Amino acid sequence: MGSLIAPIPLLAAGLIVNFSPLALGALLAVAALLALRIFVIFRRTACPHCAAKGHCPNARAMGIV
């Protein structure tokens, strides 16, 4: 998760030091892709049963828990 979130503060610090429209565009693109991944893609990966119950009955069999 850190590798997903780390570029945003780093790009923001780069914008503070040296503003450029290209860096602003990169920051907005990275933030938009992170939001897409969290709010759309992560929610689709869980099956409806797991999303409704809050836990996965197959997680123990797969060795995740």
Helices and strands as residue ranges (DSSP letters): H 2-5, H 7-17, H 21-36, I 37-41, H 42-45, H 48-53, H 59-62
